[in-house]
Amino acid sequence: QVQVVESGGDLVQAGGSLRLSCVASGSIFSINAMGWYRQIAGKQRELVAGISSGETKYADSVKGRFFIARNNAKNTVYLQMNSLKPEDTAVYYCNAQINGELGRLYDYWGQGTQVTVSS
């Protein structure tokens, strides 16, 4: 079994910064990729940032403001969020893509952490 736990969500004023953390634990042989998604009530969950084998990708709306980093030894991924805007308000979810047998990949999700940006 694999557990994914996020932390760091908070209420912050526009222009401020937050750092989200996520740690994956349990029966993990290796992690292929980790990423951050967000979801606003009534809308689909969207990719914010992802990291795999040193490569990163970002949603256009956060490029230059958000930065993702990973500590492979600790199975941890971070999301540094700068210059926050009210439209960044959402529940942020961490995803860990675990390598399984025969090349299979398994997705695990955290419970989400609320980020609220006030104007």
N, C-alpha and C positions, 0 to 999 in steps of 0.2 A: 504494500500500500504506500502511496505517496501523498504527502501533505504539502500544500502550498499556502503560505501565510504572508499577507501583506501588512504593512504598517506605514504610518506617516501622514495619513490624510488629516486634513484640518480645515479650519476656516481662516482665510487669509484675505487681505485687501488686494485690490487690483494693483498690479505692478510688483507684488511681492513674490517670494520664492518658497518652494516646498521641496522636500526630498522624500520620495517614496522608496521603501525597501521591500524586498520580497525574498523569502528563503524557501527552498524546496528541501524536504527531508523524507526519509523512509527508504524504501527499497529502490534505490537509484543506482543503476550501473553507470550511466552517463547521460548527460543532458545535451540534446541536439541544439535547442534554441530556447530562448526565453524572451518574453515580451510583455508589454503593457497595453491593455485595451481600456476603453472607457465606454460608459453607457449612460445616456440621459434617458430619463423616464419617457417611455413611449417611442423610443427610437432604437435602432439596431446598435449592437455593440460594434465599435470601430477600433481598428488598430491605431495606437498612438506611436509606439516605437518598438522595434524588435532588434535582437542581437543574436548572431549565430556565427561561430568560427571567426569572431573578430569583425564581421561585417554588420553594419547597422542600417536600419531603415526607419524613416520617420514619416508621419502624416504631414502633408503640406502645411496644415494649419499650425503645426508646432515646430517646424524647422527653424533652427537658429535660436529657439527659446528653451526647448527641452533637450536633455542629453541622457542617453542610456549607457549604463556601464555594468559590467558583469565580473563577479569574482568566482571563477570556476572552482577553486578549492573549497569555497564555502557554499556552493550551489545558490548563490545570491545574485540578484539583479537589482539595480537602483535606477530611479528615474529622477533626475534633477530638473525641476521645473522652475524656470525663471520668467520674469515679465508676465506673470499670470494675468489672464483676462477673465471677465465674468463668464464668457462662453466656454471656458475650460471647466466650469462646474460640472461635475459628473461623479459617478461611482467608477473608480479605477480598479481594474482587475489585472492580476498577474497570471500569466500563462507559462507553464513549463512543458516543453515538448521532450519527452523522455525516450531514449533509445531502448527498444526492446529486442527480443529474439527475432532472428530471421529478417532483420532490417525494418521491423515494424516501428512505428512512432506512436506514442500515446500522449494525449493532451490532458494536462491537469490544470485546474483553475483554483484560484484562491476565492475567498468569500467576498472580496471587494473592500475598498476603503474609500470613504467619502471625501471628496475635495470640493470645497465651496469657496468661490472667489466673489467677494462683495465689491460693488462699484463705489 
